Amino acid sequence: MNRTPKDGPAPAPFELAPANAIAGCLLIHGLTGSPPEMRPLGEHLASRGFHCLAPLLPGHGTSLENLHSVARQDWTNAAGRALRELQAAHAVVCAVGFSLGTLVVSHLAAAHPELAAVALLSPAVSFANRLVPLATVIHRLVPTFPKEPDRLHAPDAREHIWSYDRWSTHALGETWRLQRQVRREMPDIQVPALIVYSDQDSALGADAGQQTLALWGSPDKDLMLLHSSDHGLLLDIERDMVFERVSRFLVSHISD
């Protein structure tokens, strides 16, 4: 079953600042989730010398009702503030997003071509549920609905999850609007990107990884395709491979 707020880790933002950091790295969590889901990856990157900062997006980590009034600009603005904080400390900054976080990071990459590289984990450029666009018009009648049980295979995955156990229809509508905006922005983005996608992802469109690769403007881009993980691939059974590939990709670009 989905992790509920009462039995998950504290949904607090975190910062990991190793001595003599080689670069900054912004970590952005997914819709209804919170920074703890980014923590294992953050610890891996910190061990490789990255100063990691993972903000809590507005409307998250509190009560589901708080998601009913946020706008997509609230998420991108919060991430932008965290990015500027890292840029004040480091000449070189990267960014990693998961799910909704991939849209936020992509939007930042469109506005900040100085980013050294980004990693997009479970890129939310399309959804498996084709009714998501209706969320923009039915949220007043159906403000929430239950999530499907997740299909994470790693036995310890849920130790890192703090999320709401229902969807906010309004927030899904805002995610869809951000998705539309980012799809228009992607062809002009020149920041190098690593795209990580599982063909077992139950939340996204079957070709979300390939779509992201095709839309992304920079010729410096790569796709890592997984075959055993569900949507939450940064916590699932292939996460060690993901962490190593992400860190190698980012390190390879911080001195370019």
C-alpha distance (Angstrom), angle and dihedral (degrees) to the residues before:
residue distance angle dihedral
M1 . . .
N2 3.76 . .
R3 3.75 117.8 .
T4 3.79 110.5 -104.7
P5 3.82 125.5 -148.7
K6 3.80 94.0 -107.8
D7 3.81 96.6 59.2
G8 3.80 103.8 33.0
P9 3.79 131.7 88.2
A10 3.80 118.7 -79.7
P11 3.83 107.7 -74.4
A12 3.79 93.7 -134.3
P13 3.78 128.4 140.8
F14 3.78 114.2 -108.6
E15 3.77 140.3 -156.6
L16 3.80 127.0 -159.2
A17 3.80 112.5 -168.8
P18 3.81 113.9 178.2
A19 3.78 118.3 -165.4
N20 3.80 113.5 -92.5
A21 3.79 93.1 11.1
I22 3.79 114.7 -159.6
A23 3.82 95.2 -148.1
G24 3.79 143.9 -19.7
C25 3.79 123.0 -98.2
L26 3.79 126.5 -163.8
L27 3.83 116.1 -150.9
I28 3.83 119.5 -161.3
H29 3.81 121.9 -169.5
G30 3.80 130.6 -145.5
L31 3.80 135.5 -94.5
T32 3.85 113.4 -66.0
G33 3.81 88.2 2.7
S34 3.80 132.4 99.0
P35 3.82 142.3 -142.7
P36 3.84 96.5 -78.9
E37 3.81 89.4 74.9
M38 3.82 87.0 62.5
R39 3.82 94.5 46.2
P40 3.84 100.4 91.0
L41 3.80 90.6 51.5
G42 3.81 89.9 43.9
E43 3.80 91.4 53.8
H44 3.79 90.4 49.9
L45 3.80 92.0 50.1
A46 3.81 91.9 45.4
S47 3.80 88.5 54.5
R48 3.81 86.5 56.8
G49 3.81 91.5 52.4
F50 3.81 103.6 -93.3
H51 3.79 121.1 139.9
C52 3.80 99.4 -136.0
L53 3.80 125.7 -157.9
A54 3.82 121.4 -176.5
P55 3.82 115.0 -176.5
L56 3.81 125.4 -163.8
L57 3.80 108.8 -116.4
P58 3.84 116.7 -127.9
G59 3.79 114.5 -88.3
H60 3.80 92.9 24.8
G61 3.78 132.8 103.5
T62 3.80 95.2 27.4
S63 3.81 122.1 61.7
L64 3.77 129.5 -30.3
E65 3.81 91.1 -118.2
N66 3.80 88.9 67.8
L67 3.80 89.4 65.9
H68 3.80 91.4 59.5
S69 3.80 94.2 76.1
V70 3.81 105.6 35.2
A71 3.79 122.3 106.6
R72 3.78 128.0 -146.6
Q73 3.80 88.5 -109.8
D74 3.81 88.7 62.5
W75 3.80 89.4 60.5
T76 3.80 95.9 45.2
N77 3.82 92.1 44.5
A78 3.81 92.1 51.6
A79 3.79 90.9 49.4
G80 3.79 89.8 46.9
R81 3.79 91.2 55.1
A82 3.80 91.0 51.4
L83 3.80 90.0 47.9
R84 3.78 91.7 53.2
E85 3.80 89.5 50.1
L86 3.79 90.2 55.8
Q87 3.80 92.6 44.1
A88 3.79 89.6 54.3
A89 3.81 88.3 59.5
H90 3.81 102.1 36.0
A91 3.78 136.4 39.9
V92 3.81 89.6 -148.8
V93 3.81 123.5 49.0
C94 3.82 132.7 174.3
A95 3.80 130.3 -173.8
V96 3.80 136.5 -146.2
G97 3.79 125.5 -166.7
F98 3.78 133.9 -173.8
S99 3.84 121.2 -151.8
L100 3.84 105.1 -49.0
G101 3.80 84.1 16.0
T102 3.82 89.9 63.6
L103 3.80 89.4 60.7
V104 3.79 91.7 48.0
V105 3.82 92.3 47.4
S106 3.80 91.9 46.5
H107 3.80 90.5 52.0
L108 3.80 89.3 50.9
A109 3.81 90.4 49.1
A110 3.80 89.5 54.6
A111 3.80 90.3 54.6
H112 3.82 97.1 36.4
P113 3.80 111.4 46.6
E114 3.81 87.4 168.6
L115 3.82 90.3 76.9
A116 3.80 107.7 116.0
A117 3.81 95.5 -141.7
V118 3.79 143.0 -32.4
A119 3.80 135.0 -144.9
L120 3.81 118.9 -149.7
L121 3.81 113.2 -159.4
S122 3.83 114.5 -165.7
P123 3.83 92.9 -7.9
A124 3.80 110.0 -139.0
V125 3.82 98.3 -145.1
S126 3.81 91.4 124.1
F127 3.80 136.3 16.0
A128 3.78 131.0 -136.5
N129 3.82 89.0 -138.4
R130 3.79 105.9 71.9
L131 3.80 91.1 -165.1
V132 3.82 93.2 70.5
P133 3.85 92.6 99.7
L134 3.81 88.2 62.2
A135 3.79 88.3 65.1
T136 3.80 88.3 79.6
V137 3.81 90.9 66.0
I138 3.82 106.8 28.4
H139 3.80 100.4 49.0
R140 3.81 93.4 102.0
L141 3.81 91.3 54.2
V142 3.80 96.9 37.9
P143 3.81 107.3 25.4
T144 3.83 95.1 171.0
F145 3.78 140.9 10.4
P146 3.82 132.2 -175.5
K147 3.77 123.9 -91.9
E148 3.76 123.0 -120.2
P149 3.82 113.6 -111.9
D150 3.78 110.9 -89.4
R151 3.79 121.0 -115.3
L152 3.79 100.7 -143.4
H153 3.79 111.9 152.7
A154 3.81 101.6 -166.2
P155 3.83 107.6 98.3
D156 3.80 93.6 -141.2
A157 3.81 97.4 43.6
R158 3.79 95.5 103.2
E159 3.80 91.4 55.6
H160 3.81 86.5 75.8
I161 3.81 98.7 44.5
W162 3.79 128.7 100.4
S163 3.77 110.3 164.5
Y164 3.77 142.5 138.1
D165 3.79 112.8 -93.6
R166 3.82 93.3 -138.0
W167 3.79 134.8 49.3
S168 3.78 122.1 -113.2
T169 3.80 105.4 -134.7
H170 3.80 90.8 -154.5
A171 3.81 91.3 53.2
L172 3.79 91.1 48.2
G173 3.80 88.1 53.4
E174 3.80 90.5 51.5
T175 3.80 89.6 48.6
W176 3.81 89.8 52.5
R177 3.82 90.7 50.2
L178 3.80 90.7 49.8
Q179 3.79 89.2 48.4
R180 3.82 90.9 54.9
Q181 3.80 90.8 49.0
V182 3.80 94.3 47.7
R183 3.79 93.3 47.8
R184 3.82 87.3 58.8
E185 3.81 91.4 47.8
M186 3.81 98.8 46.2
P187 3.84 99.3 79.0
D188 3.80 90.2 60.8
I189 3.81 97.0 46.8
Q190 3.79 113.2 110.1
V191 3.81 99.4 -179.6
P192 3.83 112.4 115.9
A193 3.81 112.2 -106.6
L194 3.77 139.3 -162.8
I195 3.81 111.8 -158.9
V196 3.81 117.9 -159.8
Y197 3.79 118.2 -168.4
S198 3.81 137.0 160.4
D199 3.78 122.3 -141.3
Q200 3.83 85.8 -145.0
D201 3.83 92.6 60.9
S202 3.81 107.5 134.6
A203 3.81 95.9 -170.4
L204 3.81 104.4 50.7
G205 3.77 135.1 57.0
A206 3.79 115.4 -81.8
D207 3.81 92.0 -112.0
A208 3.82 99.0 37.9
G209 3.80 92.4 120.7
Q210 3.78 94.5 48.5
Q211 3.81 91.5 44.2
T212 3.79 91.0 53.5
L213 3.80 91.2 48.5
A214 3.80 91.1 50.5
L215 3.80 95.0 45.7
W216 3.81 97.2 45.6
G217 3.79 109.4 101.0
S218 3.78 101.9 -151.4
P219 3.82 115.3 90.3
D220 3.81 86.8 -145.4
K221 3.79 98.3 82.7
D222 3.78 137.5 118.5
L223 3.80 138.2 -170.9
M224 3.79 124.6 -140.4
L225 3.80 109.5 -163.7
L226 3.81 119.3 -159.9
H227 3.80 126.7 -163.3
S228 3.81 106.6 -169.1
S229 3.81 107.3 42.0
D230 3.79 130.4 86.9
H231 3.81 124.7 -141.5
G232 3.81 93.8 -64.6
L233 3.77 92.3 64.4
L234 3.79 94.9 153.5
L235 3.84 87.9 68.4
D236 3.80 100.7 31.7
I237 3.80 132.6 95.0
E238 3.82 95.6 -78.0
R239 3.80 94.7 50.2
D240 3.82 95.7 110.5
M241 3.80 89.6 59.3
V242 3.80 89.8 46.5
F243 3.81 93.4 49.6
E244 3.80 92.5 49.4
R245 3.80 93.4 47.2
V246 3.81 92.5 47.4
S247 3.80 93.4 48.7
R248 3.82 92.7 47.0
F249 3.80 91.3 49.5
L250 3.80 93.9 49.0
V251 3.81 94.3 44.0
S252 3.80 90.3 50.4
H253 3.81 89.9 58.6
I254 3.78 104.7 41.4
S255 3.78 93.7 82.3
D256 3.81 98.8 36.6
